Amino acid sequence: MRRPIFERYPKLRDRVRFEPIAMLPTPVVDHQGVWVKRDDAIGGGKIRKLEFYHPEGPVLAVGAEGSNWLRALAAHRPVRILTWPQHHNEHSRRNVPHIPGERHRDLFHFALRMLAEVPRLLGGKVAAAPIGGSDPVTTLGFVNAALELAEQVERGECPRPDAVFVALPVE
């Protein structure tokens, strides 16, 4: 699969591990004069990060029980998952059945379980996945999204934006 980031920065191919997973490009849609790049759910943001996430050895991932990142991670990488409870919206509630691992009934019990993992983490026996999937390398997925949007503008699929707003879920 083609990714604009490697065309713009060809030497990057030799510096990062990459596996194409996302169905790209994601579409741009006019919503009553506001253009939206539909990088939602499993087709976009978290999968973009996952294309650049390739841990060595066993991985421990933690997060809220309805996390998009944990769902994507569980679907594409071998990982052990520990979750804490969250206040659900319709979307996060749908994710829960797709996220295997240990669910904890409250933050106190989650914290106790995490304390038990500290020796393994510090001893290098398990790696910690970035929370939410964000680290310097996985962020390349969003650089690729920006380059993809630039190509969509060039092809006339949407106008050149005056401003770009990034959605941030509030929980």
C-alpha positions as CSV (number, residue, x, y, z in Angstrom):
1,M,0.0,0.0,0.0
2,R,1.2,3.5,-0.9
3,R,2.0,6.0,1.9
4,P,2.8,9.6,1.0
5,I,5.3,9.9,3.9
6,F,7.7,7.4,2.2
7,E,7.5,9.3,-1.1
8,R,8.2,12.6,0.6
9,Y,10.9,11.1,2.9
10,P,12.3,7.9,1.1
11,K,15.1,7.4,3.6
12,L,12.5,6.9,6.3
13,R,11.8,3.4,5.0
14,D,15.1,2.3,6.2
15,R,14.8,3.9,9.6
16,V,11.4,2.7,10.8
17,R,9.4,-0.5,10.8
18,F,6.2,-0.3,8.9
19,E,3.2,-2.6,8.2
20,P,0.3,-1.3,6.1
21,I,-2.9,-2.0,7.9
22,A,-5.1,1.1,7.4
23,M,-7.5,1.5,4.5
24,L,-6.2,4.7,3.1
25,P,-6.7,7.4,2.0
26,T,-9.6,8.2,4.3
27,P,-12.2,10.3,2.6
28,V,-12.8,14.0,3.0
29,V,-16.4,15.0,3.3
30,D,-18.2,18.3,3.2
31,H,-20.5,18.7,6.2
32,Q,-22.5,21.9,5.5
33,G,-19.4,23.9,4.5
34,V,-17.0,22.3,7.1
35,W,-14.7,19.8,5.5
36,V,-13.9,16.7,7.6
37,K,-11.2,14.1,7.0
38,R,-13.0,10.9,8.2
39,D,-10.2,9.4,10.2
40,D,-12.6,7.9,12.7
41,A,-12.9,4.5,14.4
42,I,-10.9,1.5,13.1
43,G,-10.2,3.1,9.7
44,G,-8.1,5.9,10.9
45,G,-6.2,7.4,13.8
46,K,-5.3,4.5,16.0
47,I,-4.6,2.2,13.0
48,R,-2.4,4.9,11.5
49,K,-0.3,4.7,14.7
50,L,-0.3,0.9,14.7
51,E,1.3,0.8,11.2
52,F,4.4,2.2,12.9
53,Y,4.3,0.3,16.2
54,H,6.4,-2.9,16.1
55,P,7.5,-3.9,19.6
56,E,10.2,-6.4,20.3
57,G,9.2,-9.2,22.7
58,P,6.3,-9.3,25.1
59,V,4.2,-6.2,25.5
60,L,1.9,-4.9,28.3
61,A,-0.7,-2.3,27.3
62,V,-2.9,-0.5,29.7
63,G,-5.9,1.8,29.2
64,A,-9.6,2.5,29.6
65,E,-11.7,-0.6,29.0
66,G,-13.3,0.9,25.8
67,S,-10.1,2.3,24.3
68,N,-9.8,2.4,20.5
69,W,-6.0,2.0,20.8
70,L,-6.4,-1.2,22.9
71,R,-9.0,-2.6,20.4
72,A,-6.6,-1.9,17.5
73,L,-3.6,-3.3,19.3
74,A,-5.5,-6.5,20.3
75,A,-6.5,-7.1,16.7
76,H,-3.1,-6.7,15.2
77,R,-0.3,-7.4,17.8
78,P,0.4,-10.0,20.5
79,V,-0.2,-8.1,23.7
80,R,-1.3,-8.5,27.3
81,I,-3.9,-5.9,28.3
82,L,-4.9,-4.5,31.7
83,T,-7.9,-2.1,31.7
84,W,-9.5,0.3,34.2
85,P,-13.2,1.1,34.1
86,Q,-14.5,4.2,32.3
87,H,-17.7,6.1,31.8
88,H,-18.9,4.8,28.5
89,N,-20.4,6.4,25.5
90,E,-22.0,4.5,22.7
91,H,-18.7,4.0,20.8
92,S,-16.5,2.9,23.8
93,R,-19.2,0.4,24.9
94,R,-19.0,-1.3,21.5
95,N,-15.2,-1.7,21.9
96,V,-15.3,-3.6,25.2
97,P,-16.1,-7.1,23.8
98,H,-13.2,-6.8,21.3
99,I,-10.6,-6.0,24.0
100,P,-9.2,-9.1,25.7
101,G,-7.3,-9.0,29.0
102,E,-7.7,-8.2,32.6
103,R,-10.6,-5.8,33.5
104,H,-10.4,-4.2,36.9
105,R,-13.5,-3.0,38.7
106,D,-11.9,0.2,39.9
107,L,-8.7,2.3,39.8
108,F,-7.5,1.0,43.1
109,H,-7.4,-2.7,42.0
110,F,-5.9,-1.6,38.6
111,A,-3.1,0.2,40.5
112,L,-2.4,-2.8,42.7
113,R,-2.1,-5.0,39.6
114,M,0.2,-2.4,37.9
115,L,2.4,-2.5,41.0
116,A,2.8,-6.2,40.5
117,E,4.0,-5.5,36.9
118,V,6.8,-3.1,37.9
119,P,9.6,-5.7,38.4
120,R,8.9,-7.1,34.9
121,L,8.8,-3.7,33.3
122,L,11.9,-2.5,35.0
123,G,13.7,-5.8,34.4
124,G,13.1,-5.5,30.7
125,K,11.0,-8.7,30.6
126,V,8.0,-6.9,29.1
127,A,7.7,-3.6,27.2
128,A,5.1,-1.0,28.0
129,A,3.0,0.0,25.0
130,P,2.5,3.7,24.7
131,I,-0.7,4.8,26.3
132,G,-3.1,5.8,23.6
133,G,-0.6,4.6,21.0
134,S,1.3,7.9,21.0
135,D,5.1,8.1,20.9
136,P,7.5,9.8,18.6
137,V,7.5,6.9,16.0
138,T,3.8,6.2,16.0
139,T,3.1,9.9,15.5
140,L,4.5,9.4,12.0
141,G,1.0,8.0,11.2
142,F,-0.4,11.5,11.6
143,V,2.4,13.1,9.6
144,N,1.3,10.7,6.8
145,A,-2.3,11.8,7.3
146,A,-1.3,15.4,6.8
147,L,0.6,14.5,3.6
148,E,-2.4,12.5,2.5
149,L,-4.7,15.5,3.0
150,A,-2.3,17.7,1.0
151,E,-2.6,15.2,-1.9
152,Q,-6.4,15.3,-1.6
153,V,-6.3,19.1,-1.9
154,E,-4.0,18.9,-4.9
155,R,-6.4,16.4,-6.6
156,G,-9.3,18.8,-6.0
157,E,-11.2,16.5,-3.6
158,C,-11.5,19.3,-1.0
159,P,-10.4,22.9,-0.7
160,R,-7.1,24.0,0.9
161,P,-7.9,24.5,4.6
162,D,-7.5,27.8,6.3
163,A,-7.2,26.0,9.6
164,V,-7.0,22.4,10.7
165,F,-8.8,21.3,13.9
166,V,-8.0,18.0,15.5
167,A,-10.7,16.3,17.4
168,L,-9.9,15.4,21.0
169,P,-12.2,13.1,22.9
170,V,-13.2,14.4,26.4
171,E,-14.0,11.7,28.9
